[in-house]
């Protein structure tokens, strides 16, 4: 395994005659060079090498627009799309010449690469905060909750992020050596797909996930700042503390991953790309933004990246 590190630098992936090699290529980028040799063979002299590359569709890759083939048998797949996922096989033929008799023998070796398209996961954040209130039955609680959502949405609207799946519950709390308190437990999601997010994506030529993930992270930071300021305001700005106010340090945030339809995570099959959303394999599909590819019952889909079984 040690040697694989310096080779990744060079952007080469070597074959292995004993098993298929998994390769992960980010959607819309070029694959690394797949080398039609294993590492030991690549360090020896090879006489009259010939290379035959066959793509997932069973066609020879020679002369295909999306295949960059070098004369030393290396293949780079250009502008990788989901549909290009699958088995890329290469047959190396070369001669062995006996020193004594100068007799020539032809040798064949086959290498198989399983190449998968992947995307970065889309991030969203779930936020929990608490506010004290005078009582659980107050109409003011609901009004306050609606106001808070408006304020938060305003803070992040220029990032085409918005607050979704928001809810609150009021609980009465008995603390040691204190009377009864009432608190609003508020929860919401910070989500990067507010109306208009696609237009923002069009300005980014390729991988929108990176841009989207940066936006939603910025939104999360701004909201964190907002709640920090509440603590400051309570300590410094109010003569009389308002009925409904933020509970110091109650802000907590967890991050939620989702994958685009046709992609899912699987840290068992794809342990080298465990946090990636990898294209769903034939026979599986993902219709929504959840992170698992589901198995098709009935007729198997033959293609990669299926969004439904039919």
C-alpha positions as CSV (number, residue, x, y, z in Angstrom):
1,X,0.0,0.0,0.0
2,X,2.9,2.5,0.7
3,X,3.7,2.9,-3.0
4,X,0.1,3.9,-3.9
5,X,0.7,7.3,-2.2
6,X,3.4,8.7,-4.5
7,X,1.6,7.3,-7.5
8,X,-1.6,9.1,-6.6
9,X,0.5,12.3,-6.9
10,X,1.3,11.4,-10.4
11,X,-2.3,10.7,-11.1
12,X,-1.7,7.1,-12.2
13,X,-3.7,4.0,-11.1
14,X,-2.1,0.7,-11.8
15,X,-3.9,-2.5,-12.7
16,X,-3.7,-5.8,-10.8
17,X,-4.0,-9.2,-12.5
18,X,-5.4,-10.7,-9.4
19,X,-8.4,-8.5,-8.8
20,X,-10.3,-5.5,-10.2
21,X,-9.2,-2.1,-9.1
22,X,-11.8,0.4,-7.9
23,X,-11.4,4.0,-9.2
24,X,-13.6,6.9,-8.2
25,X,-14.0,9.9,-10.5
26,X,-15.8,13.1,-9.5
27,X,-18.6,13.9,-12.0
28,X,-17.5,16.2,-14.8
29,X,-13.8,15.8,-14.1
30,X,-11.2,13.6,-15.9
31,X,-10.3,10.3,-14.5
32,X,-6.7,9.6,-13.4
33,X,-4.6,7.7,-15.9
34,X,-5.5,4.0,-15.7
35,X,-2.3,2.0,-16.5
36,X,-2.5,-1.2,-18.4
37,X,0.1,-2.9,-16.3
38,X,0.7,-3.7,-12.7
39,X,3.4,-2.0,-10.7
40,X,6.1,-4.7,-11.0
41,X,5.6,-5.0,-14.8
42,X,5.8,-1.2,-15.2
43,X,9.3,-1.4,-13.8
44,X,10.6,-3.9,-16.3
45,X,11.4,-3.9,-19.9
46,X,8.4,-4.9,-22.1
47,X,8.9,-6.0,-25.7
48,X,6.4,-5.1,-28.4
49,X,3.6,-4.1,-26.1
50,X,0.1,-3.8,-27.5
51,X,-2.9,-2.5,-25.6
52,X,-6.6,-3.2,-26.1
53,X,-9.0,-1.1,-24.0
54,X,-12.6,-2.0,-23.9
55,X,-15.2,0.3,-22.2
56,X,-18.3,-0.6,-20.2
57,X,-20.4,-0.7,-23.3
58,X,-18.1,-3.5,-24.7
59,X,-16.7,-1.2,-27.4
60,X,-13.1,-0.6,-28.2
61,X,-12.0,2.7,-26.7
62,X,-9.6,3.5,-29.5
63,X,-10.7,6.7,-31.2
64,X,-13.6,7.5,-28.9
65,X,-13.9,11.2,-28.2
66,X,-14.0,10.8,-24.4
67,X,-11.0,8.5,-24.2
68,X,-7.5,9.8,-24.1
69,X,-5.2,6.8,-24.9
70,X,-1.5,7.2,-24.7
71,X,0.9,5.1,-26.8
72,X,2.1,3.5,-23.6
73,X,-1.3,2.1,-22.9
74,X,-2.6,4.6,-20.4
75,X,-6.3,5.6,-20.5
76,X,-7.8,8.8,-19.2
77,X,-11.6,9.2,-19.4
78,X,-12.5,12.8,-20.2
79,X,-15.5,14.7,-18.6
80,X,-16.8,11.8,-16.6
81,X,-20.5,11.3,-16.4
82,X,-22.6,8.8,-14.4
83,X,-23.3,6.8,-17.5
84,X,-19.6,6.2,-18.1
85,X,-19.4,4.2,-14.9
86,X,-18.6,0.5,-15.1
87,X,-15.9,-1.9,-16.1
88,X,-12.9,-0.7,-18.1
89,X,-10.7,-3.7,-19.2
90,X,-7.4,-3.7,-20.8
91,X,-5.5,-6.6,-22.4
92,X,-1.7,-6.2,-22.6
93,X,0.1,-8.4,-25.1
94,X,3.8,-8.5,-25.2
95,X,6.7,-10.8,-26.4
96,X,9.1,-12.8,-24.4
97,X,12.3,-13.6,-26.2
98,X,14.4,-16.6,-25.0
99,X,18.0,-15.5,-24.6
100,X,19.5,-18.8,-25.8
101,X,17.3,-19.6,-28.8
102,X,15.9,-16.1,-29.6
103,X,12.6,-17.9,-29.7
104,X,9.6,-15.5,-29.3
105,X,6.5,-16.2,-27.3
106,X,3.5,-13.9,-27.0
107,X,2.0,-13.3,-23.5
108,X,-1.4,-11.8,-22.6
109,X,-2.4,-10.1,-19.3
110,X,-5.8,-8.7,-18.5
111,X,-6.5,-5.9,-16.2
112,X,-9.9,-4.7,-14.9
113,X,-10.8,-1.4,-13.5
114,X,-14.2,-0.6,-12.0
115,X,-14.7,3.1,-12.5
116,X,-17.4,4.9,-10.5
117,X,-18.8,8.4,-10.9
118,X,-19.2,10.2,-7.6
119,X,-20.3,13.6,-6.2
120,X,-19.7,15.3,-2.9
121,X,-22.5,15.0,-0.5
122,X,-24.9,17.9,-0.1
123,X,-24.7,19.3,3.4
124,X,-27.6,20.7,5.4
125,X,-27.5,21.6,9.1
126,X,-30.0,20.8,11.9
127,X,-30.0,23.4,14.6
128,X,-31.4,23.2,18.1
129,X,-32.0,26.2,20.4
130,X,-33.9,27.0,23.5
131,X,-35.8,30.1,24.7
132,X,-37.4,30.7,28.0
133,X,-41.0,31.9,28.1
134,X,-43.4,32.9,30.8
135,X,-45.9,30.0,30.1
136,X,-46.6,27.3,27.6
137,X,-50.1,28.4,26.8
138,X,-49.2,31.9,25.6
139,X,-50.2,32.9,22.0
140,X,-47.0,35.0,22.0
141,X,-44.9,31.8,21.7
142,X,-46.3,31.0,18.3
143,X,-45.9,34.6,17.2
144,X,-42.3,34.7,18.5
145,X,-41.5,31.4,16.6
146,X,-42.8,32.9,13.3
147,X,-40.8,36.1,13.8
148,X,-37.6,34.2,14.6
149,X,-38.0,32.2,11.4
150,X,-38.4,35.4,9.4
151,X,-35.3,37.0,11.0
152,X,-33.2,33.9,10.4
153,X,-34.4,33.6,6.8
154,X,-33.5,37.2,6.2
155,X,-30.0,36.7,7.6
156,X,-29.3,33.9,5.0
157,X,-31.5,34.7,2.0
158,X,-28.7,36.3,-0.1
159,X,-27.0,32.9,0.1
160,X,-30.1,31.2,-1.4
161,X,-30.3,29.2,1.8
162,X,-33.5,29.0,3.9
163,X,-34.9,27.6,7.1
164,X,-36.9,24.3,6.6
165,X,-38.5,21.6,8.7
166,X,-38.9,24.0,11.6
167,X,-40.8,23.2,14.8
168,X,-41.0,24.1,18.4
169,X,-42.4,22.5,21.6
170,X,-42.9,24.1,25.0
171,X,-41.8,22.2,28.0
172,X,-42.0,23.0,31.7
173,X,-38.7,22.3,33.5
174,X,-38.0,21.9,37.2
175,X,-34.4,22.6,38.1
176,X,-32.8,21.8,41.4
177,X,-33.6,24.4,44.1
178,X,-35.7,26.5,41.6
179,X,-39.3,26.8,40.8
180,X,-40.9,25.8,37.5
181,X,-39.5,27.3,34.3
182,X,-41.0,27.1,30.8
183,X,-38.8,26.8,27.7
184,X,-39.4,26.6,24.0
185,X,-37.3,23.9,22.4
186,X,-36.9,25.0,18.8
187,X,-35.5,23.0,15.9
188,X,-35.0,23.8,12.3
189,X,-32.9,22.9,9.3
190,X,-30.6,25.3,7.4
191,X,-31.0,24.1,3.8
192,X,-29.1,25.4,0.7
193,X,-31.9,24.8,-1.8
194,X,-34.0,28.0,-1.4
195,X,-35.8,29.0,-4.5
196,X,-33.3,30.3,-7.1
197,X,-30.5,28.1,-6.1
198,X,-30.3,26.5,-9.6
199,X,-29.6,29.9,-11.1
200,X,-26.7,30.3,-8.7
201,X,-25.5,26.9,-9.8
202,X,-25.5,27.9,-13.5
203,X,-22.7,30.4,-12.7
204,X,-20.6,27.6,-11.5
205,X,-19.7,25.6,-14.6
206,X,-19.3,22.2,-13.0
207,X,-19.6,20.8,-9.6
208,X,-22.3,22.7,-7.9
209,X,-22.0,20.7,-4.7
210,X,-18.8,22.6,-3.7
211,X,-20.5,26.0,-4.1
212,X,-23.7,24.8,-2.4
213,X,-21.8,23.4,0.5
214,X,-19.8,26.6,1.0
215,X,-23.0,28.7,0.9
216,X,-24.8,26.5,3.5
217,X,-21.7,26.6,5.8
218,X,-21.7,30.3,5.6
219,X,-25.4,30.4,6.5
220,X,-24.8,28.1,9.5
221,X,-22.0,30.4,10.7
222,X,-24.2,33.5,10.4
223,X,-26.9,31.9,12.4
224,X,-24.4,30.8,15.1
225,X,-23.3,34.5,15.3
226,X,-26.9,35.6,15.6
227,X,-27.5,33.5,18.7
228,X,-24.1,34.5,20.2
229,X,-25.3,38.1,19.9
230,X,-28.5,37.2,21.8
231,X,-26.4,36.2,24.8
232,X,-24.5,39.5,24.6
233,X,-27.7,41.5,24.3
234,X,-29.2,39.8,27.4
235,X,-26.2,40.6,29.5
236,X,-25.6,44.2,28.3
237,X,-28.5,45.8,26.5
238,X,-31.7,45.1,28.4
239,X,-32.9,47.0,31.6
240,X,-35.7,44.4,32.0
241,X,-35.2,41.0,30.4
242,X,-37.8,40.2,27.8
243,X,-40.3,37.5,28.5
244,X,-39.1,35.3,25.7
245,X,-35.3,35.1,25.6
246,X,-32.5,32.9,24.4
247,X,-31.1,30.3,26.8
248,X,-27.4,30.9,27.0
249,X,-25.3,28.2,25.2
250,X,-28.3,26.3,24.0
251,X,-27.4,26.6,20.3
252,X,-26.2,23.3,18.9
253,X,-25.9,22.1,15.4
254,X,-25.4,18.7,13.6
255,X,-24.8,18.2,10.0
256,X,-26.9,16.1,7.7
257,X,-25.7,14.7,4.4
258,X,-27.8,14.1,1.4
259,X,-27.0,12.7,-2.1
260,X,-28.5,13.7,-5.4
261,X,-31.0,11.2,-7.0
262,X,-29.1,8.3,-8.7
263,X,-26.3,8.5,-6.1
264,X,-25.9,7.1,-2.6
265,X,-23.3,6.3,0.1
266,X,-22.0,2.8,0.9
267,X,-19.0,2.6,3.1
268,X,-18.8,-1.2,2.7
269,X,-18.7,-1.5,-1.1
270,X,-16.9,1.9,-1.5
271,X,-14.7,2.1,1.6
272,X,-12.1,4.2,-0.3
273,X,-14.8,6.8,-1.0
274,X,-16.9,6.3,2.1
275,X,-18.1,9.9,2.5
276,X,-18.8,10.3,-1.3
277,X,-22.1,10.0,-3.0
278,X,-21.2,7.2,-5.4
279,X,-23.4,6.4,-8.5
280,X,-26.0,3.7,-7.8
281,X,-24.9,0.4,-9.4
282,X,-27.1,-1.5,-11.9
283,X,-29.9,-3.2,-10.0
284,X,-30.2,-0.4,-7.5
285,X,-31.7,3.1,-7.6
286,X,-32.2,6.3,-5.6
287,X,-35.3,8.4,-6.4
288,X,-34.6,11.2,-3.9
289,X,-32.0,13.0,-1.8
290,X,-31.5,10.2,0.7
291,X,-28.1,8.7,1.1
292,X,-28.9,5.0,0.1
293,X,-29.3,3.3,-3.2
294,X,-32.2,0.9,-2.8
295,X,-32.3,-2.5,-4.4
296,X,-34.8,-3.0,-7.3
297,X,-37.3,-5.8,-6.9
298,X,-38.4,-7.2,-10.2
299,X,-36.6,-6.3,-13.4
300,X,-33.0,-5.2,-12.9
301,X,-32.0,-1.8,-14.3
302,X,-28.9,-2.3,-16.4
303,X,-27.6,1.3,-16.1
304,X,-25.6,3.2,-13.5
305,X,-27.2,6.1,-11.7
306,X,-30.8,4.9,-11.9
307,X,-33.5,7.1,-10.3
308,X,-36.2,4.5,-10.6
309,X,-36.4,0.8,-11.4
310,X,-38.3,1.0,-14.6
